Amino acid sequence: MIRIKAGAPHGRQPRTSSRPSRCALTLGLPTAWGAVAVSYRFGCPLAAQNGLGARIVTSAVFLAVGTGLILHVRRALLRELRQARKVAGAAQSVLLRPLPPRLAGLNVAAAQLSADRGAAIGGDLYEAVATEHGVRIVMGDVRGHGLAAIGTAAAVLGSFREAAHDEPDLGRVLGRLDRALARHLRERARGEHPASGVDPENPVAEEFVTLLLLEIAEDGGIRAINCGHPWPYRVSGAGVETLSGADPLPPLGPFPLPPDLADVPCGHLLCDDSLVLFTDGAEDARDAQGRFFSLTAALAEAVRAHPVSPQAILTTVFTALLRHTDGRPTDDIALLVLRDDRAHRRVSSGARGTARPASAHRQPTTPR
């Protein structure tokens, strides 16, 4: 394969890839070791003798040949493993790209743990973007694992990254995500059954995505649309509480969305509060005795740490999760934490909705 860099001077010779040479080396070394063994066996008079000394020498020669082949195969496998990890890392950076540490005055941190050993990504998805409408966040969980789940997550995330900036309200963002998911499932079904030549009415009926859309305004007001996903937790000095609104809609995929997709107010994110979004793998994780993991207890433990930061919350929760599951979670787990460290905002009691009064649990903080 010839690689030519765009914009390179015309007089420069194209650089030839080293892959053919690696392939030749991979095939050539075993061939050389085999040739040595065959040459010794049929060309060396010592190999034809039956004495003890001749047998010892012959065994040593074949042991050396076998050891060389094993070491060569091991190096080749390690090289392929490193290459696979690089590809997985590149795929993860595109699908679940690293979030910026700050978004419109919010500290942000996120992490994902795949249930498949050695896998870098799974079926969980998350994203947070700063838009003119506020900070918009999506957290979702695709049914199943493997490449099919990753493709579905990529379709939903790609649509969200565009719609979050384009659409004025969360209902229209959700509509865009629902259409993108339906289109992806139709294309996948067409690829799996190309002989029919038509789009099936229900391409993958058992596929669905639980989804939570959040919007955090400049004054800390939170609005949300929930499609079958766990509600996040709000963490403060007073403890841990569920951030909830109206009854969730069904997950995306199996059922059509209602015509009126109105988001619901969910209170305010006050100064020094943290919002923890997660997938159900966190609370469904079990230990060897079948006991569920207590996410609220892990978050309460994180609150006692000083200073409380999104990174510290992630570290505390994932450490407790791995300890609880003995390092073997059975489902993908994703967590996204946002902490408001902006100067304390004055929010009128009539505009707070379900927000807690700041004086109920702490003194007002001084601007930083």
PADRENMAR-625204 format. One record per residue (C-alpha): residue in three letters; x, y negated, z negated. Coordinates in nm, 4 decimals. Each point is the difference from the previous one (the first is absolute). Example, Ala and Ser with C-alpha at 12.3 -4.5 7.8 and 13.67 -1.06 7.14 Angstrom:
# residues 2
r, X, Y, Z
Ala, 1.2300, 0.4500, -0.7800
Ser, 0.1370, -0.3440, 0.0660
END
This chain:
# residues 368
r, X, Y, Z
Met, 0.0000, 0.0000, 0.0000
Ile, 0.1279, -0.3451, 0.0926
Arg, -0.0617, -0.2932, -0.2307
Ile, 0.0267, -0.3517, 0.1367
Lys, -0.0317, -0.2895, -0.2384
Ala, -0.2330, -0.2743, 0.1156
Gly, 0.1899, -0.3165, 0.0811
Ala, 0.3401, 0.1706, 0.0285
Pro, 0.2470, -0.1450, 0.2532
His, -0.0218, 0.1597, 0.3427
Gly, 0.3691, 0.0849, 0.0021
Arg, -0.0236, 0.2127, -0.3147
Gln, -0.0220, 0.3713, 0.0534
Pro, -0.3067, 0.1711, -0.1482
Arg, 0.0637, 0.1915, -0.3197
Thr, -0.0597, 0.3704, 0.0249
Ser, -0.1844, 0.1589, -0.2873
Ser, 0.1929, 0.2411, -0.2199
Arg, -0.2928, 0.2432, -0.0106
Pro, 0.1296, 0.2229, 0.2888
Ser, 0.3361, 0.0251, -0.1737
Arg, -0.1698, 0.0946, -0.3263
Cys, -0.2019, 0.2667, 0.1789
Ala, 0.3156, 0.1356, 0.1628
Leu, 0.1730, 0.0072, -0.3378
Thr, -0.2978, 0.1733, -0.1594
Leu, 0.0040, 0.2763, 0.2622
Gly, 0.3747, 0.0109, 0.0530
Leu, 0.1136, 0.0708, -0.3552
Pro, -0.2160, 0.3136, -0.0509
Thr, 0.1109, 0.1221, 0.3423
Ala, 0.3636, -0.0532, -0.0946
Trp, -0.0430, 0.1831, -0.3312
Gly, -0.1714, 0.2886, 0.1796
Ala, 0.2768, 0.0132, 0.2607
Val, 0.2591, 0.0238, -0.2778
Ala, -0.1861, 0.2895, -0.1592
Val, -0.0469, 0.1882, 0.3279
Ser, 0.3622, -0.0592, 0.1067
Tyr, 0.1277, 0.1330, -0.3285
Arg, -0.2279, 0.3037, 0.0077
Phe, 0.0857, 0.1125, 0.3529
Gly, 0.3354, -0.1631, 0.0657
Cys, 0.1945, 0.0461, -0.3224
Pro, 0.1579, 0.3454, -0.0589
Leu, -0.0382, -0.0502, -0.3760
Ala, -0.3786, 0.0034, 0.0321
Ala, 0.0091, 0.3518, 0.1468
Gln, 0.1882, 0.1478, -0.2950
Asn, -0.1811, 0.1773, -0.2828
Gly, 0.2478, -0.0611, -0.2772
Leu, -0.0919, -0.1868, -0.3169
Gly, 0.2196, -0.2972, 0.0851
Ala, -0.1469, -0.0303, 0.3502
Arg, -0.3531, 0.0145, -0.1376
Ile, 0.0782, -0.2715, -0.2534
Val, 0.1402, -0.2255, 0.2733
Thr, -0.2987, 0.0669, 0.2267
Ser, -0.2444, -0.0759, -0.2835
Ala, 0.1854, -0.3231, -0.0793
Val, -0.0163, -0.1088, 0.3654
Phe, -0.3738, 0.0610, 0.0266
Leu, -0.0574, -0.1610, -0.3409
Ala, 0.1800, -0.3115, 0.1213
Val, -0.2041, -0.0011, 0.3209
Gly, -0.3271, 0.0395, -0.1915
Thr, 0.0937, -0.2700, -0.2487
Gly, 0.0867, -0.2373, 0.2816
Leu, -0.3342, 0.0625, 0.1694
Ile, -0.1929, -0.0546, -0.3244
Leu, 0.1820, -0.3252, -0.0727
His, -0.0596, -0.1203, 0.3542
Val, -0.3719, 0.0789, -0.0177
Arg, -0.0215, -0.1712, -0.3393
Arg, 0.1610, -0.3176, 0.1346
Ala, -0.2348, 0.0020, 0.2996
Leu, -0.3067, 0.0408, -0.2238
Leu, 0.1144, -0.2786, -0.2323
Arg, 0.0526, -0.2274, 0.3006
Glu, -0.3506, 0.0737, 0.1264
Leu, -0.1421, -0.0572, -0.3496
Arg, 0.1665, -0.3404, -0.0224
Gln, -0.1374, -0.0900, 0.3416
Ala, -0.3505, 0.1132, -0.1013
Arg, 0.0193, -0.2137, -0.3133
Lys, 0.1026, -0.3009, 0.2068
Val, -0.2994, 0.0548, 0.2292
Ala, -0.2320, 0.0404, -0.3010
Gly, 0.1379, -0.3187, -0.1525
Ala, -0.0563, -0.1889, 0.3246
Ala, -0.3562, 0.1339, 0.0230
Gln, -0.0680, -0.1010, -0.3586
Ser, 0.1318, -0.3518, 0.0584
Val, -0.2463, -0.0364, 0.2899
Leu, -0.3021, 0.1653, -0.1613
Leu, 0.0467, -0.1104, -0.3622
Arg, 0.2328, -0.2894, 0.0568
Pro, 0.1604, -0.1510, -0.3111
Leu, -0.2161, -0.2710, -0.1513
Pro, 0.1526, -0.3399, -0.0734
Pro, 0.0785, -0.0525, -0.3696
Arg, -0.2234, -0.3105, -0.0073
Leu, -0.3216, -0.0880, 0.1830
Ala, -0.1556, -0.3428, -0.0551
Gly, 0.1153, -0.0149, -0.3621
Leu, -0.0663, 0.3675, -0.0757
Asn, 0.2742, 0.2447, -0.0915
Val, -0.0484, 0.3196, 0.2015
Ala, 0.1384, 0.3531, -0.0237
Ala, -0.1164, 0.3272, 0.1540
Ala, 0.1181, 0.3596, 0.0228
Gln, -0.1237, 0.3282, 0.1411
Leu, 0.0679, 0.3611, -0.0986
Ser, -0.0737, 0.2767, 0.2494
Ala, -0.1295, 0.3360, -0.1168
Asp, 0.1922, 0.1794, 0.2772
Arg, 0.3495, 0.0729, -0.1269
Gly, 0.2552, -0.1800, 0.2140
Ala, -0.2592, -0.2161, 0.1753
Ala, 0.0536, -0.3754, -0.0034
Ile, -0.3565, -0.0979, 0.0852
Gly, -0.3444, 0.1470, -0.0445
Gly, -0.3664, -0.0866, 0.0474
Asp, -0.0150, -0.2969, -0.2360
Leu, 0.0068, -0.3537, 0.1369
Tyr, 0.0379, -0.3491, -0.1406
Glu, 0.0792, -0.3490, 0.1193
Ala, -0.0138, -0.3563, -0.1344
Val, 0.0189, -0.3132, 0.2145
Ala, -0.0261, -0.3712, -0.0725
Thr, -0.2566, -0.1638, 0.2288
Glu, -0.1792, -0.3333, 0.0210
His, -0.2939, 0.1730, -0.1706
Gly, 0.2105, 0.1149, -0.2976
Val, 0.2103, 0.3046, -0.0778
Arg, -0.1690, 0.3025, 0.1534
Ile, 0.0759, 0.3523, -0.1105
Val, -0.1009, 0.3429, 0.1257
Met, 0.0458, 0.3269, -0.1853
Gly, -0.1205, 0.3223, 0.1564
Asp, 0.0233, 0.3770, -0.0067
Val, -0.0294, 0.2145, 0.3117
Arg, -0.1459, 0.3455, -0.0434
Gly, 0.2659, 0.2690, 0.0264
His, 0.3737, -0.0085, 0.0588
Gly, 0.2452, 0.0404, 0.2858
Leu, 0.0349, -0.1699, 0.3368
Ala, -0.3753, -0.0342, 0.0577
Ala, -0.0420, -0.1972, -0.3242
Ile, 0.3010, -0.2173, 0.0837
Gly, -0.1460, -0.0836, 0.3419
Thr, -0.3317, -0.0972, -0.1565
Ala, 0.1732, -0.2183, -0.2587
Ala, 0.1990, -0.1714, 0.2746
Ala, -0.3194, -0.0798, 0.1950
Val, -0.1700, -0.1533, -0.3050
Leu, 0.3049, -0.2003, -0.1083
Gly, 0.0631, -0.1332, 0.3483
Ser, -0.3565, -0.1264, 0.0213
Phe, 0.0158, -0.1570, -0.3480
Arg, 0.3200, -0.1920, 0.0741
Glu, -0.1757, -0.1746, 0.2870
Ala, -0.3505, -0.0353, -0.1421
Ala, 0.1171, -0.1391, -0.3360
His, 0.1211, -0.3132, 0.1768
Asp, -0.2727, -0.0247, 0.2634
Glu, -0.3234, 0.0608, -0.1895
Pro, -0.1456, -0.2585, -0.2416
Asp, -0.1616, 0.2500, -0.2387
Leu, 0.0716, 0.3496, -0.1281
Gly, -0.3158, 0.1477, 0.1530
Arg, 0.1260, -0.0708, 0.3504
Val, 0.3434, 0.1325, -0.0929
Leu, -0.1622, 0.3264, -0.1098
Gly, -0.1964, 0.0146, 0.3257
Arg, 0.3231, -0.0260, 0.1973
Leu, 0.1561, 0.2799, -0.2054
Asp, -0.3034, 0.2233, 0.0486
Arg, 0.0100, -0.0455, 0.3779
Ala, 0.3742, 0.0643, 0.0092
Leu, -0.0445, 0.3221, -0.1973
Ala, -0.2823, 0.1212, 0.2254
Arg, 0.2062, -0.0749, 0.3102
His, 0.3007, 0.1846, -0.1417
Leu, -0.2063, 0.3078, -0.0872
Arg, -0.1553, 0.0063, 0.3486
Glu, 0.3418, -0.0185, 0.1635
Arg, 0.1315, 0.2727, -0.2284
Ala, -0.2942, 0.2267, 0.0766
Arg, 0.0435, -0.0640, 0.3721
Gly, 0.3666, 0.0946, -0.0293
Glu, -0.0823, 0.3195, -0.1908
His, -0.2746, 0.1032, 0.2481
Pro, 0.0978, -0.1528, 0.3363
Ala, -0.1972, 0.2488, 0.2105
Ser, -0.3390, -0.1553, -0.0758
Gly, 0.0883, -0.3376, 0.1532
Val, -0.2580, -0.1823, -0.2161
Asp, 0.0128, -0.1631, -0.3407
Pro, -0.1716, 0.2099, -0.2686
Glu, -0.2754, -0.1651, -0.2014
Asn, 0.1573, 0.1080, -0.3314
Pro, 0.3655, 0.0559, 0.0879
Val, 0.1338, 0.0966, -0.3428
Ala, -0.3002, 0.0127, -0.2285
Glu, 0.1965, 0.1033, -0.3074
Glu, 0.2494, -0.2860, 0.0253
Phe, -0.0504, -0.3017, -0.2235
Val, 0.1952, -0.2799, -0.1687
Thr, -0.0769, -0.1475, -0.3399
Leu, 0.0781, -0.3692, 0.0078
Leu, 0.0148, -0.3022, -0.2286
Leu, 0.0218, -0.3519, 0.1395
Leu, 0.0895, -0.2862, -0.2334
Glu, 0.0362, -0.3748, 0.0482
Ile, 0.1674, -0.2180, -0.2634
Ala, -0.0643, -0.3712, 0.0482
Glu, 0.2268, -0.2867, -0.1016
Asp, -0.1941, -0.0491, -0.3254
Gly, 0.0307, 0.3709, -0.0848
Gly, -0.3532, 0.0942, 0.1044
Ile, -0.0262, 0.3632, 0.1108
Arg, -0.2423, 0.1311, 0.2595
Ala, -0.0166, 0.3623, 0.1078
Ile, -0.1610, 0.2623, 0.2201
Asn, 0.0342, 0.3591, -0.1179
Cys, -0.0525, 0.3018, 0.2277
Gly, 0.0160, 0.2962, -0.2341
His, 0.3360, -0.0939, -0.1545
Pro, 0.0904, -0.0226, -0.3712
Trp, -0.0380, -0.3497, -0.1397
Pro, 0.3311, -0.1572, -0.1072
Tyr, 0.1025, -0.0827, -0.3550
Arg, 0.0621, -0.3471, -0.1345
Val, 0.2878, 0.0007, -0.2486
Ser, 0.0499, -0.2822, -0.2481
Gly, 0.1222, -0.0608, -0.3510
Ala, -0.3447, 0.1065, -0.1214
Gly, 0.0327, 0.3446, 0.1561
Val, -0.1226, 0.1837, 0.3076
Glu, -0.3451, -0.0328, 0.1531
Thr, -0.1639, 0.1106, 0.3222
Leu, -0.0600, -0.2677, 0.2604
Ser, -0.3389, 0.0947, 0.1419
Gly, -0.2711, -0.1506, 0.2102
Ala, -0.3000, 0.1457, 0.1816
Asp, -0.0475, 0.3698, 0.0723
Pro, 0.2543, 0.1198, 0.2584
Leu, -0.0942, 0.0634, 0.3604
Pro, 0.0619, 0.3460, 0.1516
Pro, 0.3516, 0.0677, 0.1317
Leu, 0.0810, -0.1053, 0.3537
Gly, -0.0576, 0.2638, 0.2651
Pro, -0.2960, 0.2271, -0.0760
Phe, -0.2738, -0.2654, -0.0219
Pro, -0.0687, -0.3276, 0.1823
Leu, 0.0534, -0.3197, -0.1939
Pro, -0.3047, -0.2018, -0.1093
Pro, -0.0773, -0.3056, 0.2138
Asp, 0.0593, -0.2486, -0.2835
Leu, 0.3556, 0.0446, -0.1229
Ala, 0.0191, -0.2570, -0.2770
Asp, 0.2924, -0.0049, -0.2406
Val, -0.0687, -0.0284, -0.3722
Pro, 0.1645, -0.2223, -0.2645
Cys, 0.2095, 0.1866, -0.2588
Gly, 0.1070, -0.2736, -0.2369
His, 0.3381, -0.1724, -0.0032
Leu, 0.3628, 0.0996, -0.0239
Leu, 0.1246, -0.2266, -0.2764
Cys, 0.3542, -0.1142, -0.0591
Asp, 0.2243, 0.2861, -0.1213
Asp, -0.2627, 0.2612, 0.0919
Ser, 0.0900, 0.2945, 0.2195
Leu, -0.2203, 0.1859, 0.2444
Val, 0.0827, 0.3690, 0.0545
Leu, -0.1382, 0.1696, 0.3114
Phe, 0.0463, 0.3749, 0.0359
Thr, -0.1132, 0.3085, 0.1876
Asp, -0.1908, 0.2799, -0.1704
Gly, 0.3091, 0.2209, -0.0100
Ala, 0.1143, -0.1993, -0.3023
Glu, -0.3002, 0.0791, -0.2204
Asp, -0.0520, 0.3499, 0.1452
Ala, 0.3538, 0.1149, -0.0823
Arg, 0.0018, 0.2919, -0.2460
Asp, 0.2583, 0.1606, -0.2225
Ala, 0.0636, 0.3717, -0.0458
Gln, -0.2986, 0.0268, -0.2372
Gly, -0.2345, -0.1680, 0.2481
Arg, -0.0264, -0.3296, -0.1882
Phe, -0.0496, -0.3133, 0.2097
Phe, 0.2524, -0.2811, -0.0039
Ser, -0.1081, -0.3063, -0.1986
Leu, 0.0804, -0.2960, 0.2198
Thr, -0.1471, -0.2442, -0.2510
Ala, 0.2328, 0.1308, -0.2720
Ala, 0.3016, -0.0406, 0.2297
Leu, -0.1078, -0.3549, 0.0851
Ala, -0.0510, -0.0810, -0.3677
Glu, 0.3539, 0.1233, -0.0611
Ala, 0.1233, -0.2271, 0.2792
Val, -0.1739, -0.2974, -0.1626
Arg, 0.2065, 0.0557, -0.3136
Ala, 0.3194, -0.0329, 0.2026
His, 0.1661, -0.3392, 0.0200
Pro, 0.0122, -0.1630, 0.2388
Val, -0.3083, 0.1313, 0.1769
Ser, 0.0680, 0.0018, 0.3734
Pro, -0.1438, 0.1928, 0.2968
Gln, 0.3260, 0.1926, 0.0305
Ala, -0.0092, 0.0935, -0.3695
Ile, -0.3609, 0.1172, 0.0307
Leu, 0.0874, 0.2202, 0.2996
Thr, 0.3000, 0.1471, -0.1801
Thr, -0.2001, 0.0780, -0.3126
Val, -0.2916, 0.1574, 0.1868
Phe, 0.2052, 0.2121, 0.2407
Thr, 0.2275, 0.1195, -0.2802
Ala, -0.3042, 0.1091, -0.2008
Leu, -0.1576, 0.1610, 0.3068
Leu, 0.3068, 0.2070, 0.0839
Arg, 0.0341, 0.1047, -0.3618
His, -0.3678, 0.0981, -0.0136
Thr, 0.0124, 0.2068, 0.3210
Asp, 0.3475, 0.1405, -0.0678
Gly, 0.1205, -0.1724, 0.3153
Arg, -0.2496, 0.1789, 0.2283
Pro, -0.3054, -0.2167, 0.0779
Thr, -0.2650, 0.1766, 0.2064
Asp, -0.1290, -0.3100, 0.1794
Asp, 0.1459, -0.3130, 0.1536
Ile, 0.0193, -0.2903, -0.2443
Ala, 0.0266, -0.3695, 0.0849
Leu, 0.0052, -0.2991, -0.2335
Leu, -0.0052, -0.3716, 0.0787
Val, 0.0408, -0.2598, -0.2743
Leu, -0.0617, -0.3754, 0.0258
Arg, 0.0813, -0.2336, -0.2883
Asp, -0.1055, -0.3630, -0.0168
Asp, 0.2788, -0.2074, -0.1526
Arg, -0.1159, -0.3369, 0.1299
Ala, -0.0721, -0.2848, -0.2386
His, -0.3210, 0.0537, -0.1930
Arg, -0.2937, -0.1124, 0.2132
Arg, -0.3034, -0.1737, -0.1367
Val, -0.3001, 0.2029, 0.1046
Ser, -0.3380, -0.1251, -0.1073
Ser, -0.2158, 0.2380, -0.1970
Gly, -0.2649, -0.0065, 0.2723
Ala, 0.2508, 0.1092, 0.2649
Arg, 0.1594, 0.2781, -0.2021
Gly, -0.2581, 0.2626, 0.0859
Thr, 0.1112, 0.3069, -0.1936
Ala, 0.3367, -0.1450, -0.0952
Arg, 0.1097, 0.0033, -0.3628
Pro, 0.0550, -0.3323, -0.1755
Ala, 0.3704, -0.0560, -0.0436
Ser, -0.0424, -0.0961, -0.3659
Ala, -0.1550, 0.3365, -0.0748
His, 0.3325, 0.1764, 0.0095
Arg, 0.2908, -0.2448, 0.0231
Gln, 0.1087, -0.3581, -0.0221
Pro, 0.0404, -0.1965, 0.3245
Thr, 0.3441, 0.0450, 0.1482
Thr, 0.2214, -0.2915, 0.0872
Pro, 0.0795, -0.0592, 0.3665
Arg, 0.3194, 0.1630, 0.1164
END
